[in-house]
Amino acid sequence: MTTNRAASRLTIADMMRSTKLLGASFAGPSWLRWLATLKAAYAEPMDADEVAAFEEVAERSPPKQRVKELVCVVGRGGGKAASRV
């Protein structure tokens, strides 16, 4: 059995940006905090804007390694599915 190595290397950020995957749902700068939070949870490399966005919502530095569990408390206007209907 062969595996698609390129597919296994996709990061959560790649999937959120890809127009063939989730990109249409996560377009625009308003998703920066979500992207930064997910990248932090997966311990993916982050640029300065992403680190700042993460620190703004988490009030801490990004974790050094992938987390076991991510819990998000999201208030009104936080970009949940109902906001996009």
C-alpha positions as CSV (number, residue, x, y, z in Angstrom):
1,M,0.0,0.0,0.0
2,T,1.4,3.4,-0.9
3,T,0.6,6.7,0.9
4,N,0.5,10.2,-0.4
5,R,3.4,11.7,1.4
6,A,2.5,15.3,0.3
7,A,-0.9,14.9,1.9
8,S,0.5,13.7,5.2
9,R,2.7,16.8,5.4
10,L,-0.2,19.3,5.3
11,T,-0.4,21.4,8.3
12,I,-3.5,22.9,9.8
13,A,-2.5,26.3,8.4
14,D,-2.1,24.7,4.9
15,M,-5.6,23.3,5.1
16,M,-7.1,26.6,6.2
17,R,-5.4,28.5,3.4
18,S,-6.0,25.9,0.6
19,T,-8.9,26.8,-1.7
20,K,-9.3,23.1,-2.4
21,L,-9.7,22.3,1.3
22,L,-11.0,24.8,3.9
23,G,-9.7,28.1,2.4
24,A,-13.1,29.4,1.2
25,S,-14.4,29.2,4.7
26,F,-11.4,30.8,6.4
27,A,-10.7,33.7,4.0
28,G,-9.8,37.1,5.2
29,P,-7.8,38.7,8.0
30,S,-10.5,38.2,10.7
31,W,-9.4,34.5,10.9
32,L,-5.8,35.4,12.1
33,R,-6.6,34.7,15.8
34,W,-8.1,31.3,14.9
35,L,-5.1,30.5,12.7
36,A,-2.6,31.5,15.3
37,T,-4.4,29.5,18.0
38,L,-4.5,26.4,15.9
39,K,-0.8,26.8,14.8
40,A,0.1,27.2,18.5
41,A,-1.8,24.1,19.5
42,Y,0.0,22.1,16.8
43,A,3.3,23.8,17.7
44,E,3.7,25.0,14.1
45,P,6.1,27.8,13.3
46,M,4.5,31.2,13.7
47,D,5.4,34.6,12.3
48,A,5.4,37.7,14.6
49,D,1.8,38.7,13.7
50,E,0.6,35.2,14.6
51,V,2.5,35.2,17.9
52,A,1.0,38.6,18.8
53,A,-2.5,37.4,17.9
54,F,-2.1,34.3,20.0
55,E,-0.7,36.2,22.9
56,E,-3.6,38.6,22.7
57,V,-6.2,35.9,23.1
58,A,-4.3,33.4,25.3
59,E,-2.4,35.9,27.5
60,R,0.7,33.7,27.3
61,S,3.4,32.6,24.9
62,P,2.7,29.9,22.4
63,P,3.5,26.3,23.6
64,K,6.8,24.8,22.6
65,Q,5.2,21.4,21.7
66,R,1.9,20.2,20.4
67,V,-0.9,20.3,23.0
68,K,-2.9,17.2,24.0
69,E,-6.1,19.1,24.2
70,L,-7.4,22.6,23.1
71,V,-10.3,24.2,24.8
72,C,-11.6,27.5,23.3
73,V,-14.0,29.7,25.1
74,V,-15.5,31.8,22.3
75,G,-17.8,34.7,22.9
76,R,-20.3,36.4,20.6
77,G,-18.8,37.5,17.3
78,G,-15.9,35.0,17.7
79,G,-16.4,33.5,14.2
80,K,-18.3,30.4,15.0
81,A,-20.4,28.7,12.3
82,A,-23.6,30.6,13.1
83,S,-21.8,33.9,12.4
84,R,-21.3,32.8,8.8
85,V,-24.8,31.6,8.0
